[in-house]
Amino acid sequence: MPPPISSEHVRSVVAELLGQNASKVARLPGSVANQDFVIECVDNRRLILKAGPETEIAAEAWACSYLTAVGVPVPPVLVTELTAARLGSAFLIARFVTGQPTSDVDVVRDLGECFGRVHGERLSGWGPVVMTQGTGAQGRYSSWREAVEAKLAGLLELVDAGILGKGLAENARRAMETLGYDGPGVLLHNDLKPAHIFGSAQQGRQRLTAVIDWGDASIGDPAADIARLSMAGPAATAAFLEGYGGRLTNDLQDRLIRYRILWNVASLSYEFRAGGDWFDAYRDGISKDTALLIS
């Protein structure tokens, strides 16, 4: 795990880089590898500082800039620093977005319409977005299959550590054997969930105001994003597909199950390798969805 960053250190960095004096700095819940803070400035402006792995901070800063240009509501990034010299970690500072995290069906319907545009952005490479000199942002791998296999690479390690049973790991790998994709690689958020979907009341209903946390931005099969969103339940899935212009066919339902397994395997591996211990939810997700395929 990265060394903890103090609120006073955050306060001094914001003052140095933005000339803003903070009246309050509060730590927010983050992932095992990230540290997030909300900053209340004396002029009532609110900011977010997110510190984490260089690759994730770079991907998020790029994605927010790229998506702003195509009309997708994302947090405006004010500062990006990819070295650890100032805070002990790469970090970015963004404006706090309006609204609240939500699974409101009207907001999720807006989200589906929005992601019809996001998934229209075709990029080179596959898997996690990485920044390269000369060519800019692209996927880390040369094929979608290679990206899928990279997410499965930690299965044996999880079994050896006693975190995942051998039978469950074998079922998870079998679920991936028929998971192919021959379409174009599109931009993915890769962690669509209510905590990252913001909405507020406008014109008599809740409307989408922002999609946050693009540190896992990736390139691949659009069904992978829909699968992650589907973990919020059938009402959210139906609302998203309505806005997206799709429908839940038997084939798509099968793909969503398999991509949910893949997401949970990758998340469990990430948590373990980063030194965390939040395993139960990921393990339960793998078990539940592999059972759906077997039944």
PyMOL commands that set and color helices and strands:
alter all, ss='L'
color gray80, all
select helices_A, chain A and resi 7-18+54-69+105-118+144-152+155-160+166-176+194-196+223-230+234-244+250-273+280-294
alter helices_A, ss='H'
color red, helices_A
select strands_A, chain A and resi 22-28+35-41+46-52+77-81+90-95+100-101+126-132+136-141+186-188+197-202+205-211+218-220
alter strands_A, ss='S'
color yellow, strands_A
deselect
rebuild
show_as cartoon
